[in-house]
Amino acid sequence: MKFVHWLVLGCVVALPLSASAQWQWLDKNGKKVFSDQAPPPDVPEKNILRRAGPQPAARSSANPNVDAPPVAEGSADAPATPKAASAPKPAGVDKELEEKTRKAEAEQKAKQAAEEAKVAKAKADNCALARQSKATVDSGIRLAKVNAKGEREIMDDTARAAEQKRIQDVINSDCK
């Protein structure tokens, strides 16, 4: 009777070993992933650390073009990868990711549009000021500038011509 007890105890202890059919692989970031489902098809064969089913038949090094013998789809020797690879991915995660991406893109476009509007307003203001300055310089009235010492200096014809050229460059760049 003691033998039966030891046999039952051995079976109970060995039972969880059959339930440990899990996949283990390294993802693209190098992190270990544990799952009861096969890894996605984009995971290279070298990154798969443990499989749930039997190891795939290794190709002979003498003739790498020879495949393993065909296996019936329903048999126990059939690899689990093709079935899992054709299984659809959960749609909820992808939709959430797409929604976050869409919101981030919309925020980026809004920021860019606000920045463009700010630049356009600054250019319009500069254009208006440049046109007023050009009208003042072209009017021929006596103009004065304040020098570095804080003294007023009356502009002569060369200074007036230089100022007209500078204002025209501002108008050319900002008024379009």
Backbone hydrogen bonds in HBPLUS format (Angstrom, degrees):
<---DONOR---> <-ACCEPTOR-->    atom                        ^
c    i                          cat <-CA-CA->   ^        H-A-AA   ^      H-
h    n   atom  resd res      DA  || num        DHA   H-A  angle D-A-AA Bond
n    s   type  num  typ     dist DA aas  dist angle  dist       angle   num
A0004-VAL N   A0001-MET O   3.14 MM   3  5.29 124.2  2.47  99.7 112.8     1
A0005-HIS N   A0001-MET O   3.26 MM   4  6.64 154.3  2.33 148.9 155.5     2
A0006-TRP N   A0002-LYS O   3.03 MM   4  6.35 162.2  2.06 153.0 157.2     3
A0007-LEU N   A0003-PHE O   2.94 MM   4  6.13 151.0  2.02 143.6 152.1     4
A0008-VAL N   A0004-VAL O   2.91 MM   4  6.12 160.7  1.95 151.2 155.5     5
A0009-LEU N   A0005-HIS O   2.87 MM   4  6.06 162.4  1.90 150.5 156.0     6
A0010-GLY N   A0006-TRP O   2.89 MM   4  6.03 154.0  1.96 143.6 150.6     7
A0011-CYS N   A0007-LEU O   3.00 MM   4  6.27 153.8  2.07 144.5 151.4     8
A0012-VAL N   A0008-VAL O   2.94 MM   4  6.19 156.6  2.00 151.3 157.7     9
A0013-VAL N   A0009-LEU O   2.96 MM   4  6.16 155.3  2.02 147.1 153.8    10
A0014-ALA N   A0010-GLY O   2.96 MM   4  6.08 150.2  2.05 143.6 151.7    11
A0015-LEU N   A0011-CYS O   2.96 MM   4  5.95 127.7  2.24 140.5 152.6    12
A0017-LEU N   A0014-ALA O   3.16 MM   3  5.46 133.7  2.39 105.5 117.8    13
A0018-SER N   A0015-LEU O   3.18 MM   3  5.70 139.7  2.35 111.6 120.6    14
A0019-ALA N   A0016-PRO O   3.05 MM   3  5.07 135.8  2.25  97.5 110.2    15
A0020-SER N   A0017-LEU O   3.44 MM   3  5.42 163.7  2.47  99.8 104.4    16
A0022-GLN N   A0020-SER O   2.84 MM   2  5.68 115.0  2.27 116.7  99.2    17
A0023-TRP N   A0035-SER O   2.61 MM  12  5.15 170.8  1.62 172.4 172.8    18
A0035-SER N   A0023-TRP O   2.99 MM  12  5.15 157.9  2.04 140.4 143.6    19
A0024-GLN N   A0050-ARG O   2.93 MM  26  4.84 153.1  2.01 139.8 135.2    20
A0049-LEU N   A0024-GLN O   2.68 MM  25  5.29 136.5  1.87 134.3 147.9    21
A0050-ARG N   A0024-GLN O   3.01 MM  26  4.84 158.0  2.06 136.2 136.2    22
A0025-TRP N   A0033-VAL O   3.03 MM   8  5.37 153.8  2.10 145.4 153.8    23
A0033-VAL N   A0025-TRP O   2.74 MM   8  5.37 156.0  1.80 163.4 170.8    24
A0026-LEU N   A0047-ASN O   2.91 MM  21  5.20 147.5  2.02 136.3 146.8    25
A0027-ASP N   A0031-LYS O   2.92 MM   4  5.55 163.3  1.94 155.1 157.0    26
A0030-GLY N   A0027-ASP O   2.97 MM   3  5.29 163.4  1.99 114.2 119.4    27
A0043-VAL N   A0040-PRO O   3.17 MM   3  5.91 170.9  2.18 125.0 126.9    28
A0047-ASN N   A0044-PRO O   3.07 MM   3  5.56 149.9  2.16 112.0 120.3    29
A0048-ILE N   A0045-GLU O   3.32 MM   3  5.57 163.0  2.35 107.5 112.6    30
A0066-VAL N   A0063-ASN O   3.34 MM   3  5.96 168.5  2.35 117.7 121.1    31
A0075-SER N   A0072-ALA O   3.28 MM   3  5.42 154.9  2.35 104.4 111.7    32
A0078-ALA N   A0075-SER O   3.40 MM   3  5.61 163.3  2.43 103.6 108.4    33
A0084-ALA N   A0080-ALA O   3.25 MM   4  6.39 168.1  2.26 155.7 159.4    34
A0085-ALA N   A0081-THR O   2.77 MM   4  5.82 154.1  1.84 159.2 167.0    35
A0086-SER N   A0082-PRO O   3.14 MM   4  6.21 143.5  2.28 139.8 147.3    36
A0087-ALA N   A0084-ALA O   3.24 MM   3  5.08 145.7  2.36  93.0 103.0    37
A0095-LYS N   A0091-ALA O   3.04 MM   4  6.19 158.2  2.09 153.3 159.4    38
A0096-GLU N   A0092-GLY O   3.08 MM   4  6.26 157.7  2.13 146.1 151.7    39
A0097-LEU N   A0093-VAL O   2.98 MM   4  6.21 160.3  2.02 150.3 155.9    40
A0098-GLU N   A0094-ASP O   2.83 MM   4  6.01 159.4  1.88 148.5 154.6    41
A0099-GLU N   A0095-LYS O   2.87 MM   4  6.02 153.0  1.94 143.9 151.4    42
A0100-LYS N   A0096-GLU O   2.94 MM   4  6.20 161.3  1.98 150.2 154.6    43
A0101-THR N   A0097-LEU O   2.92 MM   4  6.11 160.4  1.96 148.9 154.7    44
A0102-ARG N   A0098-GLU O   2.82 MM   4  5.97 156.9  1.87 146.3 153.1    45
A0103-LYS N   A0099-GLU O   2.92 MM   4  6.16 157.4  1.97 149.1 154.8    46
A0104-ALA N   A0100-LYS O   2.93 MM   4  6.14 159.9  1.98 149.1 154.8    47
A0105-GLU N   A0101-THR O   2.92 MM   4  6.13 159.0  1.96 150.0 155.7    48
A0106-ALA N   A0102-ARG O   2.95 MM   4  6.16 154.7  2.01 144.7 152.0    49
A0107-GLU N   A0103-LYS O   2.90 MM   4  6.14 158.0  1.95 150.3 156.0    50
A0108-GLN N   A0104-ALA O   2.93 MM   4  6.13 155.3  2.00 145.7 152.8    51
A0109-LYS N   A0105-GLU O   2.89 MM   4  6.13 158.4  1.94 149.0 154.6    52
A0110-ALA N   A0106-ALA O   2.93 MM   4  6.13 154.1  1.99 145.6 152.9    53
A0111-LYS N   A0107-GLU O   2.92 MM   4  6.17 159.5  1.97 149.6 154.7    54
A0112-GLN N   A0108-GLN O   2.93 MM   4  6.12 159.9  1.97 147.8 153.8    55
A0113-ALA N   A0109-LYS O   2.83 MM   4  6.01 156.5  1.88 147.0 153.7    56
A0114-ALA N   A0110-ALA O   2.91 MM   4  6.11 155.8  1.97 147.0 153.6    57
A0115-GLU N   A0111-LYS O   2.92 MM   4  6.16 156.7  1.98 148.6 154.9    58
A0116-GLU N   A0112-GLN O   2.89 MM   4  6.12 158.0  1.94 148.1 154.4    59
A0117-ALA N   A0113-ALA O   2.90 MM   4  6.10 154.0  1.97 145.3 152.5    60
A0118-LYS N   A0114-ALA O   2.95 MM   4  6.16 151.6  2.03 143.6 151.4    61
A0119-VAL N   A0115-GLU O   2.96 MM   4  6.23 159.9  2.00 150.6 155.4    62
A0120-ALA N   A0116-GLU O   2.87 MM   4  6.04 158.0  1.91 147.1 153.8    63
A0121-LYS N   A0117-ALA O   2.92 MM   4  6.10 153.6  1.99 144.7 151.4    64
A0122-ALA N   A0118-LYS O   3.03 MM   4  6.28 158.8  2.08 146.9 152.5    65
A0123-LYS N   A0119-VAL O   2.93 MM   4  6.17 157.5  1.98 149.7 155.9    66
A0124-ALA N   A0120-ALA O   2.94 MM   4  6.14 153.5  2.01 144.3 151.7    67
A0125-ASP N   A0121-LYS O   2.91 MM   4  6.18 158.2  1.96 150.5 156.1    68
A0126-ASN N   A0122-ALA O   2.90 MM   4  6.13 163.3  1.93 149.6 154.4    69
A0127-CYS N   A0123-LYS O   2.83 MM   4  5.98 150.0  1.92 144.2 153.0    70
A0128-ALA N   A0124-ALA O   2.96 MM   4  6.22 159.7  2.01 148.0 152.7    71
A0129-LEU N   A0125-ASP O   2.99 MM   4  6.27 165.5  2.01 154.7 158.3    72
A0130-ALA N   A0126-ASN O   2.88 MM   4  5.98 155.0  1.95 144.5 152.0    73
A0131-ARG N   A0127-CYS O   2.89 MM   4  6.12 157.2  1.95 151.3 157.1    74
A0132-GLN N   A0128-ALA O   3.06 MM   4  6.31 158.3  2.10 147.6 153.3    75
A0133-SER N   A0129-LEU O   2.91 MM   4  6.13 159.4  1.95 147.6 153.7    76
A0134-LYS N   A0130-ALA O   2.84 MM   4  6.04 154.6  1.90 147.5 154.6    77
A0135-ALA N   A0131-ARG O   2.96 MM   4  6.19 156.6  2.02 145.7 151.8    78
A0136-THR N   A0132-GLN O   2.98 MM   4  6.25 152.9  2.05 146.2 153.8    79
A0137-VAL N   A0133-SER O   2.88 MM   4  6.14 163.3  1.91 153.7 157.7    80
A0138-ASP N   A0134-LYS O   2.81 MM   4  5.88 161.1  1.85 150.5 156.3    81
A0139-SER N   A0135-ALA O   3.08 MM   4  6.02 125.1  2.39 134.0 145.8    82
A0139-SER N   A0136-THR O   3.32 MM   3  5.26 141.3  2.48  93.9 104.5    83
A0155-MET N   A0143-LEU O   2.86 MM  12  5.71 168.1  1.88 150.1 152.7    84
A0145-LYS N   A0153-GLU O   2.77 MM   8  5.29 156.1  1.83 152.1 156.5    85
A0153-GLU N   A0145-LYS O   2.70 MM   8  5.29 157.7  1.75 159.1 167.0    86
A0147-ASN N   A0151-GLU O   2.83 MM   4  5.50 161.7  1.87 158.7 160.2    87
A0150-GLY N   A0147-ASN O   3.03 MM   3  5.32 156.4  2.09 108.7 116.3    88
A0160-ARG N   A0156-ASP O   2.89 MM   4  6.09 152.7  1.97 150.9 159.7    89
A0161-ALA N   A0157-ASP O   2.92 MM   4  6.10 154.4  1.99 144.3 150.6    90
A0162-ALA N   A0158-THR O   2.96 MM   4  6.18 157.2  2.01 145.8 151.9    91
A0163-GLU N   A0159-ALA O   2.95 MM   4  6.11 154.4  2.02 143.2 150.3    92
A0164-GLN N   A0160-ARG O   2.90 MM   4  6.15 152.9  1.98 146.4 153.9    93
A0165-LYS N   A0161-ALA O   3.01 MM   4  6.26 156.3  2.06 146.5 152.4    94
A0166-ARG N   A0162-ALA O   2.98 MM   4  6.24 161.4  2.01 148.8 153.8    95
A0167-ILE N   A0163-GLU O   2.93 MM   4  6.10 163.4  1.95 150.5 155.0    96
A0168-GLN N   A0164-GLN O   2.92 MM   4  6.05 154.5  1.99 145.0 152.4    97
A0169-ASP N   A0165-LYS O   2.96 MM   4  6.23 150.5  2.05 148.1 155.6    98
A0170-VAL N   A0166-ARG O   3.11 MM   4  6.45 153.2  2.18 145.5 152.4    99
A0171-ILE N   A0167-ILE O   2.95 MM   4  6.24 157.0  2.00 148.5 155.1   100
A0172-ASN N   A0168-GLN O   2.86 MM   4  6.08 157.9  1.91 147.8 153.9   101
A0173-SER N   A0169-ASP O   3.00 MM   4  6.21 147.0  2.11 143.2 151.6   102
A0174-ASP N   A0170-VAL O   2.89 MM   4  5.95 163.0  1.92 155.3 159.7   103
A0175-CYS N   A0171-ILE O   2.89 MM   4  5.17 153.8  1.95 137.5 143.9   104
